[in-house]
Amino acid sequence: MKIRGYGWLKPNGIRKKLKDIAQNWKNSDDYKNSWLSRME
């Protein structure tokens, strides 16, 4: 059974999705204001 919207769950899809999420997060104010950004 195929569930629509879960194509990104394939191994390479997951990596791309996580990369997109990480990229968006790093560009967000939440990240810039967080302690993580001060650790870099």
C-alpha positions in Angstrom: 0.0 0.0 0.0 1.3 3.4 -1.0 0.7 6.4 1.3 0.7 9.7 -0.6 3.1 12.2 0.7 5.6 9.7 2.1 7.9 9.4 -0.9 10.6 11.3 1.0 10.7 8.4 3.4 12.9 6.5 1.0 16.5 6.5 2.2 17.8 9.2 -0.2 14.5 11.1 0.2 14.9 11.2 4.0 18.5 12.5 3.7 17.3 15.3 1.4 14.4 16.1 3.6 16.5 16.3 6.7 19.0 18.5 4.9 16.2 20.8 3.8 14.9 21.0 7.3 18.4 21.6 8.8 19.0 24.3 6.2 15.7 26.0 6.9 16.4 25.8 10.6 19.9 27.2 10.3 18.5 30.2 8.4 15.8 30.8 11.1 15.9 33.3 13.9 15.3 30.4 16.4 18.7 29.0 15.4 20.5 32.3 15.4 19.2 33.1 18.9 19.9 29.6 20.2 22.9 28.4 22.2 23.8 26.2 19.3 24.8 29.1 17.1 27.1 30.3 19.9 28.9 27.0 20.0 30.0 27.1 16.4 
